[in-house]
Amino acid sequence: MSEFIGRDRKARRAYGFDEIALVPGDITLNPDEVNINLKIGKHTFGIPFLASAMDGVVDPKFAVAMGKLGGIAVLNLEGIYTRYENYEEILSEIASATVEKATQLVQKLYEEPIKEKLITKRIQEIKKAKVPCVVSSIPQRAERFGKLAVDAGADIFVVQSTVTTVRHESKAYKVVDFKKFCKDMPIPVILGNCVTYKVALDLMETGCAGLLVGIGPGSACTTRGVLGLGVPQVTAIADCAAAREVYYKKSKRYVNIIADGGMSTGGDICKSFACGADAVMVGSAFARTIEAPGKGFHWGMATPHANLPRGTRIKVGTTGTLEEILFGPAKLDDGTQNLVGALRTCMGNIGVRDIREMQMTEIVIAPAIRTEGKLFQSAQRVGMGK
């Protein structure tokens, strides 16, 4: 439903995670018996969690750790790991920078050219551990880096930009043909990011295996402030999931919807699946792990942009191991640990056996969901009052 925001000007109401709640089911299930597997191409993953392709989150060692736990970690082929042979001192420099100088420092450090030999080396480091390797690049470098990634043994390739469309136009550079790219790539391709029904439908027609949904909701992203762009995640996921269903009925080919950004707790993640997601891509939650390379810091993919940064460096701290963040036991009461346990418990309480059933969960608009009855938590800044 649209509302007038001015004379002859309407705007559609959109919703974020804090404005909805999930309704418990008529039956309940043992959380340990629900199926949360994720299938992308010929690969099946034990948990539907992706770690964001951000340098403060995923390095080759983190990718190996995530893979061994059944999830996916996406390595950014345009980050410091393919620019610097010895990247530990670069990570330390970023972590020790002042708030005022952090963005300028990151911009300077990312001026170092990308080295193709390091792309091959990083992929091989991950594959040596016998876990799936997933890597990403921006559209302008997708064809070149895609071939390098395949030759090095990558299993899935992600093409990611702030806003991705099939109908991109430019006179200054060659525009990638996504349909041809997906057809030519011998491994599954994930495209993103998008937030609307029509664009999602267009991107699915390319033959991609998955879509990243989310523009600007990430904790280290400043796109919404810099450009004013974005659709709250609840509405964005639901719209793109609707496109998936229409496309599936027409083509009999299923395209995964991957909610990317804006999820800070297990509750947010559960709501993403209820809105239609098949998987979630998370950054800040994994940036807090002991295994994360950012040393308690996290910065957006567009932070190094030379002319218009659309990300920032934030301090998230280190709160636990990757296994604790994913599987517990949780030592914090704010929903930022045991994310897999939260998903399974939610599914059990709703009474759904798998993610597809989860996508049919009853949802209510609930603007008081975070504040109702939480006066003491808010006053004492504990639990949901933090």
C-alpha positions in Angstrom: 0.0 0.0 0.0 1.3 3.5 -0.9 0.8 6.7 1.1 1.0 10.3 -0.1 4.3 11.9 1.1 3.4 15.2 -0.7 1.2 16.5 -3.4 0.8 13.9 -6.1 3.7 12.0 -4.7 3.3 8.5 -3.2 5.7 6.2 -1.4 5.3 2.5 -0.6 5.7 1.5 3.1 8.7 -0.8 3.6 9.7 -2.8 6.7 12.9 -3.7 8.6 13.6 -6.5 11.1 12.7 -4.5 14.2 9.1 -3.9 12.9 8.0 -7.5 12.5 7.7 -10.7 14.6 7.2 -14.4 13.8 4.1 -16.2 15.1 4.7 -19.6 16.8 3.2 -22.6 15.1 0.3 -25.0 16.0 2.9 -27.8 16.5 6.4 -27.7 17.8 9.4 -29.9 16.8 12.7 -31.0 18.2 15.1 -28.3 17.0 17.8 -31.0 16.4 15.6 -32.7 13.8 15.0 -29.8 11.5 16.9 -29.6 8.1 18.8 -26.4 7.5 21.0 -27.6 4.6 21.8 -25.2 1.7 22.2 -26.5 -1.9 24.1 -24.3 -4.4 24.8 -26.1 -7.7 26.2 -29.5 -6.9 27.4 -28.4 -3.5 25.4 -29.0 -0.3 26.4 -27.1 2.9 25.4 -28.1 6.4 24.4 -24.6 7.5 22.9 -21.7 5.4 25.4 -19.1 6.5 27.8 -17.1 4.4 30.6 -14.9 5.8 30.7 -11.6 3.9 33.5 -10.9 1.4 35.0 -8.3 3.7 38.7 -8.1 4.6 38.0 -7.8 8.3 36.0 -11.0 8.2 37.4 -13.5 5.7 41.0 -14.4 5.0 42.1 -17.8 3.7 42.5 -19.1 7.3 39.0 -18.0 8.2 37.6 -19.5 5.0 39.1 -22.9 6.0 37.6 -22.6 9.5 34.2 -21.7 8.2 34.3 -24.5 5.6 35.1 -27.1 8.2 32.1 -26.0 10.2 29.8 -26.5 7.3 29.3 -22.9 6.2 30.6 -20.6 3.4 33.2 -17.9 3.7 33.5 -15.6 0.6 37.1 -14.3 -0.1 37.2 -10.9 -1.7 39.6 -11.1 -4.7 40.1 -7.4 -4.7 41.0 -7.0 -1.0 44.4 -6.9 0.8 44.9 -10.6 0.4 45.5 -10.4 -3.3 47.4 -7.1 -3.0 49.9 -8.0 -0.4 51.9 -11.2 0.1 52.4 -10.6 3.8 49.1 -9.0 4.9 49.3 -9.3 8.7 51.1 -6.0 9.1 48.5 -4.3 6.9 45.7 -5.7 9.1 47.5 -4.4 12.2 48.0 -1.0 10.6 44.2 -0.7 9.9 43.3 -1.9 13.4 45.6 0.7 15.0 44.5 3.7 13.0 42.6 6.5 14.6 38.9 7.0 13.8 39.8 10.2 12.0 42.4 8.6 9.8 41.0 5.1 9.3 39.2 5.7 6.0 42.1 7.6 4.4 44.5 4.9 5.5 42.3 2.2 3.9 42.1 4.2 0.7 45.9 4.4 0.5 46.5 0.8 1.3 44.1 -0.4 -1.4 46.0 1.6 -4.0 48.4 -1.3 -4.2 47.7 -3.2 -7.4 46.0 -6.6 -7.4 48.4 -9.4 -8.2 46.9 -12.3 -10.2 49.5 -14.8 -8.8 48.1 -14.0 -5.3 44.5 -14.8 -6.5 45.7 -18.3 -7.5 47.7 -18.7 -4.3 44.9 -17.7 -1.9 42.4 -20.0 -3.6 44.9 -22.9 -3.5 45.5 -22.2 0.2 41.8 -22.7 0.9 41.5 -25.8 -1.4 44.5 -27.4 0.2 42.4 -27.8 3.4 39.8 -29.7 1.4 36.9 -27.3 1.9 34.8 -25.4 -0.7 36.3 -22.2 -2.0 34.0 -19.2 -2.7 35.4 -16.0 -4.1 34.1 -12.6 -5.3 34.8 -9.7 -7.5 33.1 -6.6 -8.9 31.4 -6.9 -12.3 34.2 -5.0 -14.2 36.7 -7.7 -13.2 34.4 -10.7 -13.2 35.4 -12.2 -16.6 39.2 -11.9 -15.9 39.1 -13.0 -12.3 36.4 -15.6 -13.0 38.8 -17.5 -15.3 41.6 -17.3 -12.8 39.4 -18.5 -10.1 38.2 -21.5 -12.1 41.7 -22.5 -13.1 42.8 -22.3 -9.5 40.0 -24.6 -8.3 37.3 -22.3 -6.9 33.9 -23.9 -6.4 31.5 -20.8 -6.5 32.1 -17.3 -7.9 30.3 -14.2 -6.6 29.9 -11.1 -8.7 29.0 -8.3 -6.3 28.5 -4.5 -6.4 26.5 -2.0 -4.5 23.7 -2.1 -7.1 23.7 -4.8 -9.8 21.4 -4.9 -12.8 21.3 -6.8 -16.1 20.7 -3.5 -17.9 23.8 -1.6 -16.9 24.9 1.0 -19.5 28.3 2.6 -20.0 30.3 4.2 -22.8 33.5 4.3 -20.7 34.0 0.6 -20.2 32.8 -2.8 -21.4 29.7 -4.0 -19.6 29.7 -7.6 -18.5 27.1 -9.8 -20.1 25.8 -11.7 -17.1 23.9 -14.3 -19.1 27.0 -15.2 -21.2 29.1 -15.1 -18.1 26.9 -17.5 -16.1 26.7 -19.8 -19.1 30.5 -19.8 -19.7 31.4 -20.3 -16.1 31.7 -24.1 -15.2 31.0 -23.3 -11.6 27.8 -21.7 -9.9 27.6 -17.9 -10.0 26.0 -15.7 -7.4 25.0 -12.2 -8.4 24.2 -9.1 -6.3 23.2 -6.9 -4.8 19.5 -6.1 -5.5 16.4 -5.3 -3.6 13.5 -5.2 -6.1 11.2 -7.7 -7.7 11.9 -6.7 -11.3 15.7 -6.6 -11.0 15.7 -10.0 -9.1 13.6 -11.5 -11.9 16.0 -10.1 -14.6 19.0 -11.4 -12.8 17.5 -14.9 -12.4 17.1 -15.0 -16.2 20.9 -14.9 -16.5 21.2 -18.4 -15.1 22.8 -17.5 -11.8 22.6 -19.9 -8.9 21.8 -17.3 -6.2 21.1 -13.6 -5.6 22.4 -11.4 -2.8 19.6 -9.2 -1.4 20.5 -6.0 0.5 21.6 -2.5 -0.3 23.0 -0.5 2.6 21.8 -2.4 5.7 25.3 -3.7 6.7 26.8 -2.4 10.0 29.9 -1.1 8.2 28.1 0.2 5.1 27.3 3.9 4.6 25.5 3.7 1.3 22.2 4.8 2.7 23.8 7.9 4.2 26.0 8.7 1.2 23.6 7.9 -1.6 20.2 7.7 0.1 19.7 4.3 -1.5 18.2 1.2 0.1 15.1 -0.7 0.9 14.6 -2.1 4.4 15.6 -5.8 4.5 12.2 -7.4 5.3 10.5 -5.8 2.3 13.6 -6.4 0.0 13.8 -10.1 0.9 10.1 -10.6 0.5 10.0 -8.9 -2.9 12.9 -10.8 -4.3 11.6 -14.1 -2.9 8.3 -13.5 -4.7 10.4 -13.1 -7.9 12.1 -16.4 -7.1 8.7 -18.2 -6.9 7.5 -16.8 -10.1 10.7 -17.7 -11.9 10.7 -21.2 -10.4 7.1 -21.9 -11.7 8.1 -20.7 -15.1 11.5 -22.3 -15.4 11.5 -25.2 -12.9 15.0 -23.8 -11.8 15.4 -22.7 -8.2 17.5 -19.7 -7.5 18.7 -19.1 -3.9 17.8 -15.8 -2.2 20.7 -14.8 0.1 19.9 -12.0 2.6 23.0 -9.9 2.8 23.4 -7.5 5.7 21.4 -5.9 8.5 21.3 -9.0 10.7 22.9 -8.4 14.1 21.2 -11.1 16.1 19.8 -14.6 15.8 16.3 -13.1 15.7 17.1 -11.0 12.7 18.5 -14.1 10.9 15.3 -16.1 11.7 13.2 -13.3 10.3 15.2 -13.3 7.1 14.3 -16.9 6.5 10.7 -16.4 7.3 10.6 -13.5 4.8 11.8 -15.8 2.0 15.6 -16.2 2.3 17.4 -19.5 1.6 20.6 -18.4 3.2 22.1 -15.4 5.0 25.3 -13.5 4.4 26.7 -12.0 7.7 29.6 -9.7 8.3 29.8 -8.1 11.8 28.8 -11.3 13.7 31.8 -13.1 12.2 34.1 -10.1 12.5 33.8 -10.6 16.3 35.3 -14.1 16.2 38.8 -14.9 17.3 39.5 -16.4 13.9 38.5 -13.2 12.0 41.5 -11.3 10.6 40.3 -7.8 11.4 41.5 -7.9 15.1 38.1 -6.7 16.4 37.5 -4.3 13.5 35.3 -4.5 10.5 35.1 -2.3 7.4 32.8 -2.2 4.4 33.8 -3.3 0.9 33.4 0.2 -0.5 35.4 1.9 2.2 38.6 2.0 0.0 36.8 3.7 -2.9 39.1 6.6 -3.9 36.4 9.2 -4.7 33.3 8.3 -2.8 33.7 5.8 0.1 30.4 4.1 1.0 31.7 2.2 4.0 33.5 2.8 7.2 35.7 1.0 9.8 33.9 0.1 12.9 35.1 -1.6 16.1 33.1 -4.7 16.9 35.4 -6.3 19.4 36.2 -10.0 19.8 33.6 -11.9 21.7 34.2 -15.6 21.0 35.4 -18.3 18.7 33.7 -19.0 15.3 32.3 -22.2 16.7 30.7 -20.3 19.6 29.2 -17.7 17.3 27.7 -20.4 15.1 27.0 -23.3 17.5 27.5 -22.0 21.0 27.5 -22.4 23.9 26.5 -18.8 24.0 28.2 -16.7 26.7 26.3 -13.5 25.9 22.6 -12.8 26.3 22.1 -10.5 23.3 21.5 -13.0 20.6 24.9 -12.6 18.9 26.1 -16.1 19.6 24.9 -19.6 18.7 23.2 -18.3 15.6 22.6 -21.8 14.2 21.1 -22.8 17.5 18.8 -19.8 17.4 17.6 -20.7 13.9 17.0 -24.4 14.8 15.1 -23.4 18.0 13.0 -20.9 16.2 12.1 -23.4 13.5 11.2 -25.9 16.2 8.9 -23.4 17.9 7.2 -22.5 14.6 6.9 -26.2 13.7 8.7 -26.2 10.4 10.9 -29.0 9.2 13.1 -27.2 6.7 13.9 -23.8 5.2 11.2 -24.0 2.5 8.5 -24.5 5.2 10.1 -21.7 7.2 9.5 -19.3 4.3 5.7 -19.8 4.9 5.8 -18.7 8.5 3.1 -16.3 9.7 4.5 -12.8 10.2 2.9 -9.9 12.1 3.8 -6.2 12.0 5.1 -5.5 15.5 6.8 -2.1 16.0 6.9 -2.8 19.8 8.7 -6.2 19.4 12.0 -5.0 20.9 10.6 -2.7 23.6 7.4 -4.3 25.0 8.0 -5.4 28.6 11.8 -4.6 28.3 11.9 -1.6 30.6 14.5 -3.1 33.0 16.7 -4.4 30.2 16.7 -1.0 28.6 17.4 0.9 31.8 20.2 -1.5 32.8 21.5 -1.9 29.2 21.5 -5.7 29.3 20.0 -8.3 26.9 17.8 -6.6 24.4 18.3 -3.2 26.0 21.9 -2.9 24.8 
